[in-house]
Amino acid sequence: MAKISTTYDRRNRLLTLLHERPGIRVAEIAHLLQVTEGTVRNDLNALAQEGRLERVRGGGIPTDDSPIYGPAFTARLHVREAEKQHIARWAAELVEDGDTILMDASTTVYRMASFLNNRRGLTIITNGIQVGLKLIKNPANSVMLLGGMLNSEGIPVTNLVSDQFLKDLHIKTAFVSCKGFTPESGLTEGDILEAQIKTQMIAVADSVVALIDSSKIGRQALVPFARTDQINRVFTDNWLDQHWIDQMRRTCLVFTVCNEDGMVEYNPCAEETRHYRIGFANLGESMPFSIDVRRGIERAAQAAGNIDLVLADNRLDGQTALTVAERFAAQKLDLVIEYQIDEQIGSQIIDKFRQAAISVIAVDIPIVGATYFGVDNYRAGHMAGSALSNWIIEHWAGAIDRLIVLEEPRAGSLVAARIQGQLDKLKSTLGEIPADIQLTLNSGNTFEISEAEMAAALKGMPDAHRIAVVCFNDDAAFGALTAARKLNREQDIVIVGQGADRRVREEMRRPDCRIIGSTAYEPERYGEQLIPLALKILRGEPVPPAVYIEHAFIPAAPEIVNIAQDDPKMENAHEF
């Protein structure tokens, strides 16, 4: 089999293999697709997040995604399929747990449904039967279908639900598409009745987001249903002609150009005359922590108003990070915020940016030659070690049977200080811990690898019932907990995390949680500090070589696990 060139095509081929050969293992898939096993696992996780398969140990099971669609809808669904998928993937990032949203019946908005599988507490109002059928599969959300006369595709095109009913709902965002868009005409439709129902949707939403593939920009259909000044944001694809990018930049419309590997976010209106293009290479889009970092940077860039943000995914892989750096250097960005895992690759990355005269901020993983922003590693570890020591004294009389360390050697010696801080505090409080009861495991910086490593370790120590676990990050902590839970060994372990990301905070609300706490990094607030730091560098203002976030240890207790979001003492960074 020839090597497949794009991620989108490779993942579609992976799904085909799973359909054709149920039970096929990761190693065989990697051989057939001519990629690494790590790439296959990343693809499986991404497809699971999109709702296209169910992740199982060693592989995946494709989901049944074949409700009965009309032939016209099915035909449109596969037109510019990849572009619609990229647009939908990034637009879905605007949806948060608990939102009430409107979604129209278009095939591009339909694609969003797959990316909302992990949201909880949503109320979705739609005039699309296909959209409703897709979303109702998640029982954690509520779906309301707008009634009315159906067209030949089974789409309600007249609304029997009153305007007053819609106005009584607090609708955060309306997601719509169109047949055509120009800055002068706004969004237009080919069907008068469909345009009317979309007009009603837009009128009652706090925010309007348009998902428009590039083939529709520059076209004008029969009936306008939204002016450009009524639209808060547009998502399109990277086939958009430069002429239309320039036209849209003359408006005050925020728009995002999406591609397979990332996106470029244009924020055209700004009081400051100088406009900057800043790249953000994210650690990995499969991790809650790094997703929150990216979202915070997006919010801060929009608030600044004079930043176009170029996004990419390093996929927890040093070589991918190097490829992204080459791409960023070729785009002649003004500054890059680099978040990557491999200390060894850092010198090659910084060399590429130096040659392109691009300033760099390194997030959490230091790079020599870059301004550092992020974790005060030893201090963060010491705080977790203190809490773990106190718990062991209170619950296990200060004694442990085993100590398991879930580390990430790729991150380098400076980041390893967060592990050392935990160990030093344990030893200073509990006394010297014999080497023969300590076990160090490679977390791989992922939940899946941590779970597998921890499961194997637990099976090898059946008589140990007081097992303390220190972790590189919350993915490792959650993986360790999941392994113990599946083996019915939760009561044998106690874990401290690093990061206090939203997934672990949610877990810590559970009674008797064995993750007893996590040192908070507040990834959702990184952007509030990173963007001002970047602007200082770009304006030539002096900045310190390292800017450290402040930390607080978040204990597992339902009433205080949200302290990472609410504590005003944690709002500011301190500089060294």
C-alpha positions as CSV (number, residue, x, y, z in Angstrom):
1,M,0.0,0.0,0.0
2,A,1.4,3.5,-0.9
3,K,1.8,5.8,2.0
4,I,-1.2,8.1,2.4
5,S,-0.2,11.8,2.3
6,T,-2.8,13.5,4.5
7,T,-4.1,12.9,8.0
8,Y,-7.7,13.1,6.8
9,D,-7.2,10.4,4.1
10,R,-5.2,8.2,6.5
11,R,-7.9,8.3,9.1
12,N,-10.6,7.4,6.6
13,R,-8.4,4.5,5.4
14,L,-8.0,3.5,9.1
15,L,-11.8,3.4,9.5
16,T,-12.1,1.3,6.3
17,L,-9.6,-1.2,7.8
18,L,-11.6,-1.4,11.0
19,H,-14.8,-2.1,9.0
20,E,-13.2,-4.7,6.8
21,R,-11.1,-6.4,9.5
22,P,-12.7,-6.2,12.9
23,G,-10.2,-6.7,15.7
24,I,-7.2,-5.6,13.7
25,R,-4.5,-4.5,16.1
26,V,-2.5,-1.3,16.2
27,A,0.8,-2.8,15.1
28,E,-0.8,-4.3,12.0
29,I,-2.6,-1.0,11.2
30,A,0.7,0.8,11.5
31,H,2.4,-1.6,9.1
32,L,-0.4,-1.3,6.5
33,L,-0.5,2.5,6.7
34,Q,3.3,2.9,6.9
35,V,3.2,5.0,10.0
36,T,4.3,4.5,13.6
37,E,2.1,2.9,16.3
38,G,2.0,6.2,18.1
39,T,0.5,7.8,15.0
40,V,-2.2,5.1,14.8
41,R,-3.1,5.6,18.5
42,N,-3.3,9.4,18.0
43,D,-5.6,8.7,15.0
44,L,-7.8,6.3,17.0
45,N,-8.1,8.9,19.8
46,A,-9.0,11.6,17.3
47,L,-11.6,9.5,15.6
48,A,-13.1,8.5,19.0
49,Q,-13.3,12.2,19.9
50,E,-15.2,12.8,16.6
51,G,-17.6,10.0,17.5
52,R,-16.6,8.0,14.4
53,L,-15.4,5.0,16.5
54,E,-15.5,3.6,20.0
55,R,-12.0,3.2,21.5
56,V,-11.2,-0.2,22.9
57,R,-7.9,-1.6,24.2
58,G,-5.6,-2.3,21.2
59,G,-7.8,-0.7,18.6
60,G,-11.3,0.6,17.9
61,I,-14.8,-0.3,16.8
62,P,-16.5,2.0,14.1
63,T,-19.7,3.5,15.2
64,D,-22.9,3.0,13.3
65,D,-23.3,6.4,11.6
66,S,-25.9,5.6,8.9
67,P,-29.3,7.2,9.7
68,I,-31.6,7.4,6.7
69,Y,-30.8,10.6,4.8
70,G,-32.4,11.9,1.7
71,P,-30.4,11.5,-1.5
72,A,-29.9,15.3,-1.9
73,F,-28.5,15.6,1.7
74,T,-26.3,12.6,1.2
75,A,-24.9,14.0,-2.0
76,R,-24.2,17.4,-0.4
77,L,-22.7,15.8,2.7
78,H,-19.8,14.4,0.6
79,V,-19.1,17.6,-1.4
80,R,-15.9,19.3,-0.1
81,E,-16.1,16.7,2.7
82,A,-12.6,17.3,4.1
83,E,-13.0,21.1,4.1
84,K,-16.3,20.8,5.9
85,Q,-14.8,18.5,8.5
86,H,-11.9,20.9,9.2
87,I,-14.4,23.9,9.5
88,A,-16.7,21.9,11.8
89,R,-13.9,20.7,14.0
90,W,-12.7,24.2,14.9
91,A,-16.2,25.7,15.1
92,A,-17.1,23.1,17.7
93,E,-14.4,24.5,20.0
94,L,-16.7,27.4,20.7
95,V,-19.3,25.1,22.4
96,E,-18.9,24.6,26.2
97,D,-20.7,22.4,28.6
98,G,-24.1,23.7,29.5
99,D,-24.5,25.9,26.5
100,T,-27.8,26.4,24.7
101,I,-27.2,26.6,20.9
102,L,-29.0,26.7,17.6
103,M,-27.8,24.6,14.7
104,D,-29.2,24.8,11.2
105,A,-29.8,21.9,8.9
106,S,-26.8,22.4,6.6
107,T,-24.3,19.6,6.0
108,T,-21.4,21.7,7.3
109,V,-23.2,22.3,10.6
110,Y,-24.2,18.6,10.7
111,R,-20.4,17.8,10.7
112,M,-20.1,19.7,13.9
113,A,-22.2,17.1,15.7
114,S,-19.4,14.5,15.8
115,F,-17.1,17.0,17.6
116,L,-19.7,17.6,20.4
117,N,-19.6,14.0,21.8
118,N,-17.7,15.0,24.9
119,R,-19.9,18.0,25.8
120,R,-22.3,17.7,28.7
121,G,-25.5,19.5,29.6
122,L,-26.0,21.0,26.1
123,T,-29.5,22.1,24.9
124,I,-29.5,22.0,21.1
125,I,-32.3,23.5,19.0
126,T,-32.2,22.6,15.3
127,N,-34.4,22.5,12.2
128,G,-32.3,19.6,10.9
129,I,-33.7,16.1,11.4
130,Q,-30.3,14.7,10.5
131,V,-28.5,17.0,13.0
132,G,-31.0,16.0,15.7
133,L,-30.6,12.3,15.1
134,K,-26.8,12.6,15.3
135,L,-26.9,14.6,18.5
136,I,-29.5,12.6,20.4
137,K,-27.1,9.7,20.7
138,N,-25.5,11.5,23.6
139,P,-28.0,11.2,26.5
140,A,-26.1,13.9,28.5
141,N,-27.6,16.5,26.1
142,S,-31.1,17.6,25.2
143,V,-32.2,18.1,21.6
144,M,-35.2,20.2,20.5
145,L,-36.4,19.9,16.9
146,L,-38.2,22.9,15.4
147,G,-41.4,21.7,13.8
148,G,-42.9,22.9,10.5
149,M,-43.5,22.0,6.9
150,L,-40.8,19.7,5.5
151,N,-39.1,20.2,2.2
152,S,-38.1,17.3,-0.1
153,E,-34.9,16.6,2.1
154,G,-36.9,16.3,5.3
155,I,-35.9,19.8,6.6
156,P,-38.5,21.9,8.4
157,V,-38.6,25.2,6.4
158,T,-41.4,26.9,8.2
159,N,-41.3,27.3,12.0
160,L,-44.4,26.4,14.0
161,V,-42.6,27.3,17.2
162,S,-43.3,30.9,18.1
163,D,-40.7,33.6,18.1
164,Q,-41.7,34.3,21.7
165,F,-40.8,30.7,22.6
166,L,-37.3,31.1,21.1
167,K,-36.9,34.5,22.8
168,D,-37.7,33.1,26.2
169,L,-34.6,30.8,25.8
170,H,-31.1,32.0,26.6
171,I,-29.5,31.0,23.3
172,K,-25.7,31.5,23.4
173,T,-24.8,30.8,19.8
174,A,-26.4,30.1,16.5
175,F,-24.4,28.0,14.1
176,V,-25.5,28.5,10.5
177,S,-24.3,28.0,6.9
178,C,-25.5,29.4,3.6
179,K,-25.5,29.1,-0.2
180,G,-23.4,32.3,-0.6
181,F,-21.6,35.1,1.2
182,T,-20.0,38.4,0.4
183,P,-19.1,41.2,2.8
184,E,-21.6,43.5,1.0
185,S,-24.6,41.1,0.9
186,G,-24.0,39.0,4.0
187,L,-25.3,35.5,4.2
188,T,-27.7,34.4,1.5
189,E,-29.9,31.3,0.8
190,G,-31.5,29.9,-2.3
191,D,-34.8,29.0,-0.6
192,I,-37.1,31.8,0.7
193,L,-38.6,29.7,3.5
194,E,-35.3,28.4,4.7
195,A,-33.9,31.9,4.8
196,Q,-36.9,33.0,7.0
197,I,-36.3,30.3,9.6
198,K,-32.5,31.2,9.7
199,T,-33.5,34.8,10.1
200,Q,-35.5,33.8,13.2
201,M,-32.6,31.8,14.6
202,I,-30.2,34.7,14.2
203,A,-32.5,37.2,15.8
204,V,-32.7,35.3,19.1
205,A,-29.0,34.3,19.5
206,D,-26.4,36.2,21.5
207,S,-23.8,35.3,19.0
208,V,-23.9,34.1,15.3
209,V,-21.2,31.9,13.9
210,A,-21.2,31.1,10.1
211,L,-19.6,27.9,8.8
212,I,-18.9,28.6,5.1
213,D,-16.7,26.5,2.8
214,S,-14.6,28.7,0.5
215,S,-16.6,27.8,-2.7
216,K,-19.5,29.8,-1.3
217,I,-17.5,33.0,-0.5
218,G,-17.9,35.5,-3.3
219,R,-21.3,34.0,-4.4
220,Q,-24.7,35.6,-3.9
221,A,-27.8,33.5,-3.6
222,L,-31.5,34.5,-3.9
223,V,-32.4,35.7,-0.4
224,P,-30.3,37.5,2.2
225,F,-30.9,36.4,5.8
226,A,-28.1,38.0,7.8
227,R,-26.0,41.2,7.3
228,T,-22.3,41.0,7.8
229,D,-22.5,43.1,10.9
230,Q,-24.9,40.5,12.5
231,I,-22.2,37.8,12.2
232,N,-19.7,37.4,15.1
233,R,-17.4,34.9,13.4
234,V,-16.9,33.0,10.2
235,F,-15.1,29.7,9.8
236,T,-13.9,28.8,6.3
237,D,-11.2,26.6,4.7
238,N,-7.7,27.2,3.4
239,W,-8.8,27.1,-0.3
240,L,-10.1,30.7,0.2
241,D,-8.6,33.0,-2.4
242,Q,-6.3,35.7,-1.1
243,H,-8.5,38.3,-2.7
244,W,-11.4,37.3,-0.4
245,I,-9.1,37.2,2.6
246,D,-8.1,40.8,1.9
247,Q,-11.8,41.8,1.4
248,M,-12.9,40.2,4.7
249,R,-10.0,41.8,6.5
250,R,-11.4,45.2,5.6
251,T,-14.5,44.4,7.6
252,C,-14.6,44.1,11.4
253,L,-15.5,40.4,11.0
254,V,-13.4,37.9,12.9
255,F,-12.8,34.9,10.6
256,T,-10.9,31.7,10.8
257,V,-9.3,29.8,7.9
258,C,-9.1,26.1,8.8
259,N,-6.9,23.3,7.4
260,E,-6.0,19.8,8.3
261,D,-3.2,20.7,10.7
262,G,-4.5,23.9,12.3
263,M,-6.0,27.2,11.5
264,V,-5.3,30.9,11.0
265,E,-7.4,33.3,13.0
266,Y,-7.8,36.8,11.6
267,N,-8.9,39.7,14.0
268,P,-9.1,42.6,11.6
269,C,-10.3,45.5,13.8
270,A,-7.8,47.1,16.2
271,E,-7.1,50.4,17.7
272,E,-3.4,49.8,17.5
273,T,-2.1,50.4,13.9
274,R,0.5,47.6,14.0
275,H,-0.9,44.2,13.3
276,Y,1.0,41.0,14.3
277,R,1.0,37.4,13.1
278,I,1.7,35.0,16.0
279,G,2.0,31.3,15.7
280,F,1.0,28.8,18.4
281,A,2.3,25.3,18.1
282,N,0.3,23.3,20.6
283,L,1.6,20.4,22.6
284,G,-1.2,18.0,21.5
285,E,-4.9,18.5,20.7
286,S,-5.8,15.2,22.3
287,M,-5.1,16.5,25.8
288,P,-7.6,18.5,27.9
289,F,-4.8,20.6,29.4
290,S,-3.3,21.7,26.1
291,I,-6.7,22.3,24.6
292,D,-7.4,24.7,27.5
293,V,-4.1,26.4,26.9
294,R,-5.0,27.0,23.2
295,R,-8.5,28.2,23.9
296,G,-7.1,30.8,26.4
297,I,-4.6,32.0,23.8
298,E,-7.4,32.4,21.3
299,R,-9.5,34.4,23.7
300,A,-6.6,36.7,24.6
301,A,-5.6,37.2,20.9
302,Q,-9.2,38.2,20.0
303,A,-9.3,40.6,23.0
304,A,-6.0,42.2,21.9
305,G,-7.6,42.9,18.5
306,N,-4.3,43.3,16.6
307,I,-3.2,39.7,16.3
308,D,-3.8,37.1,13.6
309,L,-3.2,33.7,15.3
310,V,-1.8,30.8,13.3
311,L,-2.4,27.4,15.1
312,A,-0.8,24.0,14.6
313,D,-0.7,20.7,16.5
314,N,2.7,19.2,17.6
315,R,0.9,15.9,18.4
316,L,3.2,15.1,21.3
317,D,6.0,14.3,18.8
318,G,9.4,16.0,18.4
319,Q,9.6,15.4,14.7
320,T,6.1,16.8,14.1
321,A,7.1,19.9,16.1
322,L,10.2,20.3,13.9
323,T,8.0,20.1,10.8
324,V,5.6,22.7,12.2
325,A,8.6,24.9,13.0
326,E,9.7,24.7,9.4
327,R,6.3,25.7,8.2
328,F,6.0,28.6,10.7
329,A,9.5,29.8,9.7
330,A,8.5,29.8,6.0
331,Q,5.4,31.9,6.8
332,K,7.6,34.7,8.3
333,L,5.5,35.1,11.5
334,D,6.4,37.9,13.9
335,L,6.6,35.6,17.0
336,V,6.0,31.9,17.8
337,I,4.6,30.5,21.1
338,E,6.2,27.0,21.1
339,Y,4.7,24.2,23.2
340,Q,6.4,20.9,22.6
341,I,7.5,17.9,24.6
342,D,11.0,16.9,23.4
343,E,13.9,18.7,25.0
344,Q,16.3,17.2,22.6
345,I,14.6,18.7,19.5
346,G,14.5,22.2,21.1
347,S,17.8,23.3,19.7
348,Q,16.8,22.4,16.2
349,I,13.5,24.3,16.5
350,I,15.1,27.5,17.9
351,D,17.7,27.4,15.1
352,K,15.0,27.5,12.4
353,F,13.3,30.4,14.1
354,R,16.6,32.3,14.6
355,Q,17.4,32.0,10.9
356,A,13.9,33.4,10.1
357,A,14.4,36.2,12.7
358,I,11.4,35.1,14.7
359,S,11.2,35.6,18.4
360,V,10.1,32.5,20.5
361,I,8.3,31.9,23.8
362,A,8.7,28.4,25.1
363,V,5.7,27.1,27.2
364,D,6.4,24.7,30.1
365,I,9.3,22.9,28.3
366,P,12.3,25.3,28.3
367,I,14.2,25.9,25.0
368,V,17.6,27.6,25.2
369,G,17.3,30.9,23.4
370,A,13.6,31.3,24.0
371,T,11.7,33.3,26.7
372,Y,10.3,30.7,29.1
373,F,6.7,30.8,30.3
374,G,5.1,28.3,32.5
375,V,5.4,26.0,35.4
376,D,7.7,26.6,38.4
377,N,8.5,22.9,38.3
378,Y,10.2,22.2,41.6
379,R,7.7,24.3,43.6
380,A,4.7,22.7,41.9
381,G,6.1,19.2,42.7
382,H,6.9,20.2,46.3
383,M,3.3,21.3,47.0
384,A,1.9,18.0,45.7
385,G,4.5,16.0,47.7
386,S,3.5,17.9,50.9
387,A,-0.2,17.0,50.4
388,L,0.7,13.3,49.6
389,S,2.9,13.0,52.7
390,N,0.2,14.4,55.0
391,W,-2.4,12.0,53.6
392,I,-0.1,9.0,54.1
393,I,0.6,10.0,57.7
394,E,-3.2,10.5,58.4
395,H,-4.5,7.4,56.6
396,W,-1.6,4.9,56.5
397,A,0.3,5.9,59.6
398,G,3.2,7.2,57.5
399,A,4.0,3.9,55.9
400,I,3.8,2.8,52.2
401,D,4.3,-0.6,50.5
402,R,5.3,0.8,47.1
403,L,6.1,4.2,45.5
404,I,5.3,4.5,41.8
405,V,6.7,7.4,39.7
406,L,5.0,8.2,36.4
407,E,7.6,10.4,34.6
408,E,8.2,11.8,31.1
409,P,11.9,11.6,30.3
410,R,11.5,13.4,26.9
411,A,10.7,16.7,28.7
412,G,14.3,17.0,30.1
413,S,15.9,17.7,33.4
414,L,14.3,21.0,34.2
415,V,10.8,19.7,33.9
416,A,11.9,16.6,35.8
417,A,12.2,18.9,38.8
418,R,8.5,18.6,39.3
419,I,9.0,14.9,40.0
420,Q,12.0,15.6,42.2
421,G,10.1,18.2,44.2
422,Q,7.5,15.5,45.1
423,L,10.1,12.9,46.0
424,D,12.1,15.4,48.1
425,K,9.1,16.4,50.2
426,L,8.0,12.7,50.6
427,K,11.5,11.8,51.9
428,S,11.8,14.8,54.2
429,T,8.5,14.0,55.8
430,L,8.3,10.2,55.8
431,G,12.0,9.4,55.9
432,E,14.2,7.7,53.4
433,I,12.2,5.5,51.0
434,P,14.0,2.2,50.2
435,A,15.0,1.9,46.5
436,D,13.6,-1.6,46.3
437,I,10.0,-0.4,46.8
438,Q,10.3,2.4,44.2
439,L,9.2,1.9,40.6
440,T,9.6,4.4,37.8
441,L,7.3,4.2,34.8
442,N,7.3,6.2,31.5
443,S,3.9,8.0,31.3
444,G,4.4,8.8,27.6
445,N,2.6,12.0,28.5
446,T,-0.7,10.3,27.7
447,F,-3.6,8.8,29.6
448,E,-3.5,5.6,27.5
449,I,0.2,4.8,28.0
450,S,0.0,5.7,31.7
451,E,-3.0,3.4,32.2
452,A,-1.3,0.5,30.4
453,E,2.0,1.0,32.4
454,M,0.1,1.3,35.7
455,A,-2.1,-1.8,35.0
456,A,1.0,-3.9,34.3
457,A,2.7,-2.6,37.5
458,L,-0.3,-3.4,39.7
459,K,-0.6,-6.9,38.4
460,G,3.0,-7.4,39.4
461,M,2.4,-6.3,43.0
462,P,-0.8,-8.1,44.1
463,D,0.2,-8.0,47.8
464,A,0.8,-4.2,48.0
465,H,-2.1,-2.3,49.5
466,R,-0.5,1.0,50.3
467,I,0.8,2.3,46.9
468,A,1.7,6.0,46.6
469,V,1.7,7.5,43.0
470,V,3.4,10.7,42.0
471,C,2.9,11.9,38.4
472,F,4.4,14.1,35.7
473,N,0.9,15.5,34.8
474,D,-2.8,14.9,35.2
475,D,-3.0,12.6,32.1
476,A,-0.7,10.3,34.0
477,A,-2.7,10.6,37.2
478,F,-6.0,9.9,35.5
479,G,-4.4,6.9,33.6
480,A,-3.1,5.5,36.9
481,L,-6.5,5.9,38.5
482,T,-8.3,4.2,35.6
483,A,-6.0,1.2,35.7
484,A,-6.6,0.8,39.4
485,R,-10.3,1.2,39.0
486,K,-10.5,-1.5,36.2
487,L,-8.5,-3.9,38.4
488,N,-10.7,-3.1,41.5
489,R,-7.5,-1.8,43.3
490,E,-8.6,1.8,43.9
491,Q,-8.4,1.5,47.7
492,D,-4.8,0.3,47.3
493,I,-3.5,3.6,45.8
494,V,-3.3,7.3,46.5
495,I,-2.3,9.7,43.7
496,V,-1.4,13.3,43.4
497,G,-1.6,15.1,40.0
498,Q,0.0,18.0,38.3
499,G,-2.0,20.6,36.4
500,A,-5.5,20.3,37.9
501,D,-7.1,20.2,34.4
502,R,-10.9,20.1,34.0
503,R,-11.0,16.3,33.7
504,V,-9.2,15.8,37.0
505,R,-11.2,18.5,38.7
506,E,-14.4,16.7,37.7
507,E,-13.0,13.4,39.0
508,M,-12.0,15.0,42.3
509,R,-15.7,15.9,42.9
510,R,-16.4,12.2,43.4
511,P,-16.7,11.0,47.0
512,D,-13.6,9.1,48.2
513,C,-11.6,10.0,45.0
514,R,-8.1,8.4,45.1
515,I,-6.6,11.4,43.3
516,I,-6.4,13.4,46.5
517,G,-5.4,16.6,44.8
518,S,-3.4,18.3,42.0
519,T,-1.2,21.3,41.8
520,A,-3.1,23.9,39.7
521,Y,-1.5,25.4,36.6
522,E,-4.6,27.1,35.3
523,P,-4.1,26.3,31.6
524,E,-7.2,28.2,30.7
525,R,-5.4,31.4,31.9
526,Y,-2.1,30.9,30.1
527,G,-3.3,33.1,27.3
528,E,-4.0,36.0,29.6
529,Q,-0.3,36.2,30.3
530,L,1.2,34.8,27.1
531,I,-0.3,37.3,24.7
532,P,0.7,40.4,26.7
533,L,4.2,38.9,27.1
534,A,4.3,38.3,23.3
535,L,3.3,41.9,22.6
536,K,6.0,43.3,25.0
537,I,8.6,41.3,23.0
538,L,7.3,42.5,19.7
539,R,7.3,46.1,20.8
540,G,10.9,45.8,22.0
541,E,10.1,46.2,25.6
542,P,12.3,44.4,28.2
543,V,11.0,41.1,29.5
544,P,12.6,38.7,32.0
545,P,14.2,35.4,30.7
546,A,11.5,33.4,32.6
547,V,8.0,34.1,33.7
548,Y,6.5,31.6,36.1
549,I,2.9,31.0,36.8
550,E,1.7,30.9,40.4
551,H,0.5,27.6,41.8
552,A,-2.0,26.4,44.4
553,F,-2.6,22.8,45.4
554,I,-6.3,21.8,44.8
555,P,-7.4,19.1,47.2
556,A,-10.2,16.7,46.3
557,A,-13.3,18.1,47.8
558,P,-16.5,19.0,46.0
559,E,-16.8,22.5,47.4
560,I,-13.3,23.6,46.4
561,V,-12.2,21.8,43.3
562,N,-13.1,24.9,41.3
563,I,-10.6,27.1,43.2
564,A,-8.3,27.1,40.2
565,Q,-10.9,29.1,38.4
566,D,-12.1,31.3,41.2
567,D,-9.1,32.2,43.4
568,P,-8.1,35.8,42.7
569,K,-4.6,35.1,44.3
570,M,-3.8,33.0,41.3
571,E,-4.5,35.6,38.6
572,N,-1.0,37.0,38.2
573,A,2.3,35.5,37.2
574,H,5.5,36.2,39.1
575,E,8.7,36.9,37.2
576,F,12.3,35.8,37.8
